[in-house]
């Protein structure tokens, strides 16, 4: 899956999830996590029905499937990029950091151009370790919430339920807060921006949304602007274009803050909007990408949620973080 996106311009090569055998519950959990954050999720070959294992296995797999379907707007945008440029949904590190020799490792990858994923393949033991190369920049552990700065190599230990995974700071992902696990039944009238700011340096990111059925395009850009003397504080600027089809759409912004930070202002087209802060989860039952209203990881900062009213017009938003 990883190598074909680099060598053969085959961005949709995927793993046969679960393999041609019926493994243990732990084996299936590790397969499911990898395939959720891969190209195509396709259980294959043998009896991989989660409910034929136990209730815990079924619950964990359902949580991963929920993550997958919340990311559908980002998957569709990545598919459009693959169509026009051949750029893969799953990127080997040296395609982004060619000067870094460690980046050529095909046992880890960047998913949807934002999330570092490093699957564990040993299913004999629950808590298992592996070596992971962290690329340049700042990255937040998706499960614990702590931040690490690359380039560096770490040894990471995770149980069956957690695939090693980090969010790239200075980025955002577009998700949908819909219970539907059939794409055509999802309601995209409000989309969610999972925003991971990095105010240690100025960063700029662009993304697009392609509407279901029509593929009408809406462009989004984010600029991180540090404020001098504010140790990690500053401003996040968003610009959201009109949809090509003139659709009206609302947005829910989920701003993932560092410990000690707050969002003190949210200005959209000159109007101040309300901000709701959500404290980190206090137990171990945490899964990322679970949608609006859900808490951040245990060691992360708060999440600030801002609801942006529906409009057909271009939107400009400034978020103040201190």
Residue pairs with C-beta under 8 A, 6 or more apart in sequence:
1 13
1 14
1 15
1 38
1 39
1 90
1 109
2 90
2 92
2 106
2 107
2 109
3 92
3 106
4 10
4 11
4 13
4 88
5 11
5 13
5 88
5 89
5 90
5 91
5 92
5 95
6 88
6 92
6 94
6 95
9 86
11 39
11 82
11 86
11 87
11 88
11 89
11 90
12 39
12 40
12 82
12 89
13 39
14 35
14 38
14 39
14 40
14 41
14 42
15 31
15 34
15 35
15 38
16 42
16 44
16 45
17 31
17 32
17 34
17 35
17 41
17 42
17 43
17 44
17 48
18 28
18 31
18 32
18 43
18 44
18 45
18 46
18 48
19 31
19 44
19 45
19 46
20 44
20 45
20 46
21 45
21 46
22 46
22 47
22 48
23 31
23 123
24 123
25 53
25 54
25 56
25 57
25 160
26 123
26 126
26 160
27 123
28 48
28 50
28 53
28 57
28 61
29 57
29 60
29 61
29 160
29 161
30 119
30 120
30 121
30 123
30 160
30 163
31 48
32 60
32 61
32 64
33 64
33 119
33 162
33 163
34 117
34 119
34 163
35 41
35 42
35 43
36 64
36 65
36 67
36 68
36 163
37 67
37 111
37 115
37 117
37 163
37 165
38 89
38 90
38 111
39 88
39 89
39 90
41 65
41 68
50 57
50 58
50 61
50 62
51 58
60 160
60 161
63 287
63 290
64 287
65 181
66 181
66 287
66 289
66 290
66 291
67 287
67 288
67 289
67 290
69 176
69 178
69 180
69 181
69 183
69 186
70 175
70 176
70 177
70 178
70 192
70 289
70 290
70 291
71 112
71 173
71 175
71 289
72 175
72 176
72 183
72 186
73 174
73 175
73 176
73 188
73 191
73 209
73 210
74 112
74 173
74 174
74 175
74 207
75 89
75 112
76 210
76 212
77 174
77 207
77 208
77 209
77 210
78 87
78 89
78 112
78 113
79 89
80 208
80 210
80 215
81 87
82 88
82 89
87 113
88 95
89 111
89 112
90 109
90 110
90 111
91 109
91 110
91 111
91 113
92 103
92 104
92 105
92 106
92 109
93 100
93 102
93 103
93 104
93 105
93 108
93 109
93 110
93 133
93 135
94 100
94 103
94 104
96 103
96 110
96 135
97 103
97 135
97 136
97 151
100 135
100 136
100 151
102 133
102 151
102 153
103 133
103 135
105 133
107 118
107 119
108 116
108 117
108 118
108 119
108 132
108 133
109 116
109 117
110 116
110 117
110 135
110 168
111 117
112 173
114 167
114 168
114 171
114 172
114 173
115 142
115 165
115 166
115 167
115 168
115 173
116 132
116 134
116 135
116 139
116 165
116 166
116 168
117 163
117 164
117 165
118 130
118 132
118 156
118 163
118 164
118 165
119 163
119 164
120 128
120 130
120 158
120 163
120 164
122 128
122 130
123 160
126 159
126 160
127 157
127 158
127 159
128 157
128 158
129 155
129 156
129 157
130 155
130 156
130 164
131 153
131 154
131 155
131 156
132 153
132 154
132 155
132 156
132 164
133 150
133 151
133 152
133 153
134 148
134 149
134 150
134 151
134 152
134 153
134 154
134 166
135 150
135 151
136 150
136 151
137 149
137 150
137 168
137 169
137 170
137 198
138 147
138 148
138 149
138 168
138 169
138 170
138 198
138 200
139 147
139 148
139 149
139 150
139 166
139 167
139 168
139 169
140 146
140 147
140 166
140 167
140 169
140 196
140 256
140 297
140 300
141 147
141 148
141 165
141 166
141 297
141 299
142 165
142 166
142 167
142 288
142 297
143 158
143 162
143 165
143 286
143 288
143 297
144 297
144 298
144 299
144 300
145 280
145 296
145 297
145 298
145 299
145 300
145 301
146 299
146 300
147 169
147 258
148 154
148 166
156 164
158 164
165 288
167 196
167 256
167 288
168 196
169 196
169 197
169 198
170 196
170 197
170 198
170 201
170 203
170 205
170 224
171 196
171 205
171 222
172 193
172 194
172 195
172 196
172 205
172 207
172 220
172 222
173 193
173 194
173 289
174 191
174 192
174 193
174 194
174 207
174 209
174 220
175 191
175 192
175 193
175 194
175 289
175 291
176 186
176 187
176 188
176 191
176 192
177 190
177 192
177 252
177 291
177 292
178 185
178 186
178 187
178 188
180 186
180 187
183 212
184 212
186 212
188 209
188 211
188 212
188 249
189 248
189 249
189 250
189 310
190 249
190 250
190 251
190 252
190 310
191 209
191 249
191 250
191 251
191 252
192 251
192 252
192 253
192 254
192 291
192 292
193 220
193 238
193 251
193 252
193 253
193 254
194 254
194 256
194 289
195 222
195 236
195 253
195 254
195 255
195 256
196 256
197 224
197 236
197 255
197 256
197 257
197 319
197 321
198 224
199 224
199 225
199 226
199 227
199 230
199 232
199 233
199 234
199 235
199 236
199 321
200 226
200 232
201 224
201 226
202 223
202 224
202 225
202 226
203 223
203 224
204 221
204 222
204 223
204 224
205 221
205 222
205 223
206 219
206 220
206 221
206 222
207 219
207 220
207 221
208 217
208 218
208 219
208 220
209 217
209 218
209 220
210 216
210 217
211 217
211 218
211 243
211 245
211 247
214 245
216 243
216 244
216 245
216 247
217 243
217 244
218 240
218 241
218 242
218 243
218 244
218 247
218 249
219 240
219 241
220 238
220 239
220 240
220 241
221 238
221 239
222 236
222 237
222 238
223 236
223 237
224 234
224 235
224 236
225 234
225 235
225 236
225 237
226 232
226 233
226 234
227 233
227 234
227 235
227 322
230 322
232 258
232 261
232 321
233 261
233 321
233 322
234 321
235 318
235 319
235 320
235 321
236 255
236 318
236 319
236 321
237 316
237 317
237 318
237 319
238 253
238 315
238 316
238 317
238 318
238 319
239 314
239 315
239 316
239 317
240 251
240 314
240 315
240 316
240 317
241 314
242 312
242 313
242 314
243 249
243 312
246 312
247 312
248 310
248 311
248 312
249 310
249 311
250 307
250 308
250 309
250 310
250 311
251 307
251 308
251 315
252 292
252 305
252 306
252 307
252 308
253 266
253 304
253 305
253 306
253 307
253 308
253 317
253 319
254 292
254 303
254 304
254 305
255 263
255 303
255 304
255 305
255 306
255 319
255 321
256 296
256 300
256 301
256 303
257 263
257 300
257 301
257 302
257 303
257 304
257 321
258 300
258 301
259 299
259 300
259 301
260 301
261 301
261 302
261 321
261 322
262 277
262 302
262 304
262 321
262 322
263 275
263 277
263 304
263 306
263 319
263 320
263 321
264 275
264 320
264 321
264 322
265 272
265 275
265 318
265 319
265 320
266 272
266 273
266 274
266 275
266 304
266 306
266 317
266 318
266 319
266 320
267 273
267 317
267 318
267 319
267 320
268 308
268 315
268 316
268 317
269 313
269 315
269 316
269 317
273 306
273 307
273 308
274 306
274 307
275 304
275 305
275 306
276 304
276 305
276 306
277 302
277 303
277 304
277 305
278 293
278 294
278 295
278 296
278 302
278 303
278 304
278 305
279 295
279 296
279 302
280 295
280 296
280 297
280 298
280 299
280 300
280 301
280 302
281 295
281 296
281 297
281 298
282 298
283 298
284 298
286 295
286 297
286 298
288 297
292 305
293 305
295 303
296 302
296 303
304 319
306 319
308 315
308 317
